[in-house]
Structures are given as C-alpha cells and as structure tokens.
Amino acid sequence: MKCLLRRMLDPNEFLSDYGVRSLSKLHQAHPYSITIRGEEKIVSYEPAESQTGIFGGNSNWRGPVWFPINYLLIESLQQFHHYYGDDFKVECPTGSGQFMHLKEVANELSNRLIKIWLRDDKGDCAFARASQPGLNNSQDRHRYLFHEYFHGDIGAGLGASHQTGWTGLVAKLIQQQGEFGTIQR
C-alpha cells in the first residue's frame, strides 16, 4: 500500500495542487504506447481536454482532477486510518520529508480540492480560470460553478459547469474540514 500511496502523493505523478490527477504527469514526457490491431495508440498526460479522438472520442480521463474519484480516495484513506491508526505514516507529498498518518493525508487531499473555490490574494478562484472572461464582471465574480472536472495543473473548471451532483461533494469536504478545524488556504 505504501508504494501506491508514494506514487499517488508524488507531485511529479498524480498529486496536483488541486487534488489527484486521473493519469500520472510522468506520461507528459513519457507517453504510454500500445499497439491495437497493428495500429499504435499513444496516451499522454493532458491536464485538460483531450487533444485526440482515440479511446472514445474526446476522452478527458488523461490527467484532469475528477471529484468523484478524489472523494472516494479521501473516504478510503479515512477508513484505512480507522484500521491502521496514527502509527501508519506515509510521506506527503512524496519527496517532502513530511510524514502524515492517513487521516492527515485525507485532510490534505480535501484541502487541495476545497482550494479550487477559495479566493487567492487577487480575489480569483482557480475554478474560474477557464471561464474568463465569462466571470469577470462584479456580479459574476460571486458565482461558484461546479464543473464536471478540473485542470490537473491549475485547477480551472472544465466540462459542464452545472455538475452540482458529484462536484457538490465539496460541501461535505468543507463540513468535515470545518469539524476537524483543518481547512487551509
């Protein structure tokens, strides 16, 4: 399990400032190649929309952050912490020298997802980066969109902007982090 967590928590692979990516960033420099019926297919890391039509058309599972997957990872880490306790620690992020038990890792991932909607020093939210200039006026700056998925590197909201189903899970994460007192910018 530690080996899997090491890769998942590595910023050079799956860990983004805004959650866990759906494909390792290593594939940006080293695309995965497979030959199907004599034809080579290449899958590379793409943090936003797919640039090719292979494997199901505009497949955007090649690097963005997806809320349902991240939420399930967080819940799983919480459950594993319940079993293993505070003594089982992993380095988070990988290479940082900082070790956390699994509940702390779950909190870290939760905060990275919540950060998508937190305002930075300029008053901007990561989710709105792809919506500009659509959310530029003062009235729209107070609207929060729940996108289908998020850019794997900059947290910009992508896909449908009305996904209040699974992306609305951020409310549960905010509630949990509020109870734990661990919401961080």
N, C-alpha and C positions, 0 to 999 in steps of 0.2 A: 504494500500500500504506500509506503514512503516513496518508492520510486515513481509511482503515478502522481503523487502529490508534488514531488520535486518538479516534474515536467509541467504540471498544471499551474504551479505557482511561480514559474520562471517567466519573467517579463520578455525574454527573448523567444518564448514559445507561446504559451496560452494566456498568461496573465496580462491583462490590459489595465490601464488606469481606470477603466470603466466596467470591469468585470472579466469574465473568462471568455476568450475567443472560441469560435467554433472550429477553427483549424489553426495549427501551430504556425506562428510567424516565420519559423525556420523555412517553410515552404515558399517564402517570397524569394529567397536566394537559391533554394534547392527544391524546385517543383517536383511533385510526385508524378511519376510516369507509369502508365500501364498500357499494354497492347491488348486491344479487344478486336477479335476477328481480323487480325493483321493491320489494324489501324492504331497508331499511337495516340493515346489521350493523355493530356497533361493537366494536372490540378496544381495550381499555385495559390499562395495566400493572397486573398483580395479582401481588404478590410471593409469594403462597402459593397456596392453592386458588382455582380459578376461581369467580367468583360467578354465572356464567351457563352455560347449556347449549348455546350456539351453537358452531358449528365442532367438532362431535364430542363433544358432551356435556360432561362435566367436564374440559375441556381445561386442563391446568395448565402449558401451554407459554407462558404470558403474563407471565413475569417471574422465576420461580424459577431457582436455580442448579442445573444438571444436571451431574453428574460426567463422563459420557462426552464431552459437548461440550467442557467445560473441559479435560479430559485431551488431547483431540485438538488443541485450541488450543495447549496447552503444548508438545506434541510438534512441532507445526508451527513454532512460534516457535524451538524448539531447532534444527530443520533449517534454517530461514531464517538463523539466526545462523551456522550452519556455512558457509553460502554467502556471506553478506554480511560476516561478521566483526565485529570490535569497533568499526569506524568508523561503521556504520549505527546511529544512535541515534534514539530517539523519547522524547517527554515522557511520563513515567509517575509518578503519574497525570496525566492531561491537566489543565493549569492549575496544576501544582505547581511548574514551573520546574526540575524534576529530570529529567535525561535519562539513559536507560539503553540499552545495546545489547540485542538481542533475547533473549540468554540470561539477562540480568538481569531482563528483563520476564517471561520464563518462570518464573524463580525467584520473582518477586513473586507471580505468579498461584498458583504451587504453595503458597507460604506462606499465602496467603489461604484456600485450600482446606483445608490442614492445620489452620489456626486453628479450624475447625469443631469439632475434637476436643480442642483444647488447653484446659486449665482456666484461668479468669480468676482474679483476686485473691480471689474468694469461693469458689473451688473448683468453679465451674459451667462446663459446656461448652455452646457455642452449640447443638449438635445437640439437646440435651435440653430446650430451651426450649419446644417444642411437646409434649413428653412429660410435663410436670409435671401432676399430682403423681406420675405413674407411676414416676419415677426419683428419688423424694425420700428413701426410706429409705437407710440407710448401705450396705446390701448392694447395692442397685441403682445407687448413685452410681458404682460401679466398673465398670459395664457400658457398653460402647460399641456403639451401634446404627449400622448402615449403611443409612440411609434411601434411598429412591428418588430424592429431590430435596430441595432446601433453600430455605428462605425467602430471597428475594432481598435483603432488608434486614437481617435479624437472624440468619441462618444456622441457624434452627431446622429440625430434621429433619422432613420431610413425606412423605406417601405410605407405601408399605410400609416397615416398619422392619427388614427382613431382606434387604436388597439387597446381599448380600456379593459380588455379581458386579462390576458396573461401579463401585460406590462403594468397593469394596475396592481400587481403583486408588490410593487414598490411601496404601497401604503402599508402592507403587512411588515415589510422590512423596516420602514420608518418606525412603526409601532414597536417592533422588537428592539430596535436600537435605542428608542426612547426609554423603554423599560430597563435596558441594560446600561443606559447612560453612556453609550459609546458612539454616537453619531459624530463623525469627524469631517472636516472640510478637506 
